[in-house]
């Protein structure tokens, strides 16, 4: 803020100095013009010219012509000087006014360009470079806000479309199996139990989707206040790994945690647990069977890095740069499996709210997600 104030002050001071310098030049020019005119009329060859003109036109003697000149100019010297000074002042003022009005014309043209949303930057005179920068800054800010508003509207539309699509499939399954149970009175206990289990599974899937949509909508539409507390990060990751045991065994995966003992971190425990949960779930989902997932915690001065590495299909660069977008999924076909494409988007939102950063890399069938968090 202080540097910005100094820069603005310097820009204004430079423009003010330029105006003062030009005004001083105009004033000096006016004074010297008046002095030159005065000396030319009364002490230069102007007198001889006028006397000669009187002699030629009026056929007068030299003495009579000189007397008429003195009576006309010498005896009214003050009046002639004042009139000459007024005329020169008006001329100089006219030139100065035209020069000064040029800047207002330039600024108005720049504002018209800004209002009309024309392409390219606004170009003003060199003396108005500071004003040109400010107008272009306003122009770029307005363009960015317009683009952000368009993207926000698109995200809202995507939310509605994806919500309708992803909720429809499990909801249709639940309704179908419940109708089947309702209509079929003569159904075996085994088949009834099977249909109830499928309905329960689809209902839980529906609940997970609704929770994801609610979470991302909460981050987008409101300011979520973080509830900071000091947690043992090492123990949190170990607890998370224990909870994922069945999922890991199902795909014959192993998971190793490489972290110092009792790494303490100040954060919102529930939300940060959601981040690690999403990253580990994503690693399990896209890992080759029989491979190992690695979690590494490395202190870096005032920050802390947490890296999740798994082995799976290499993510192409065009997909990798979009992987944190809302509703973006590597498996483009939106089926009933997997999430709604919000897990990584939610993780990014939470990490950035903590003042951290998250990035993804993928090469040679190796995928890594790295989180940088301030220890606070």
Secondary structure by P-SEA (a helix, b strand, c coil): caaaaaaaaaaaaaaaaaaaaaaaaaaaaaaaaaaaaaaaacccaaaaaaaaaaaaaccccaaaaaaaaaaacccaaaaaaaaaaaaaaaaaaaaaaaaaaaaaaaaaaaaaaaaacccccccccccaaaaaaaaaaaaaaaaaaaaaaaaaaaaaaaaaaaaaaaaaaaaaaaaaaaaaaaacccccaaaaaaaaaaaaaaaaaaaaaaaaaaaaaaaaccccccbbbbbaaaaaaaaaaaaaaaaaaaabbbbbbbcccccccccaaaaaaaaaaaaaaaaaaaccccbbbbbbbbbcccbbbbbbbbbcccccaaaaaaccccccccccccccccccccaaaaaaaaaaaacbbbbbbbcccbbbbbbbbbcc
